[in-house]
Amino acid sequence: MVTLGERLRSLRKARNLKREQLAAAIGVTPRVITFYETNDREPSLRVLIALADFFDVSLDYLVGRSDNPRRR
């Protein structure tokens, strides 16, 4: 199963975004993005929703519960 960190890093890289850019877009620090991508910290529900909205994917896809990125 894909981890949240792997999925987040993949989504960020697919859009050619730096950690700093993603962090600014969702209101966290670049270091926090690193923690999420390395699975050292889990995001709050607020941050998960912000990430899903930013990347236009479902929460299930973001957290690795689905391989379908589309929202229902």
Secondary structure, 3 states (H helix, E strand, C coil): CCCHHHHHHHHHHHCCCCHHHHHHHHCCCHHHHHHHHCCCCCCCHHHHHHHHHHHCCCHHHHCCCCCCCCCC
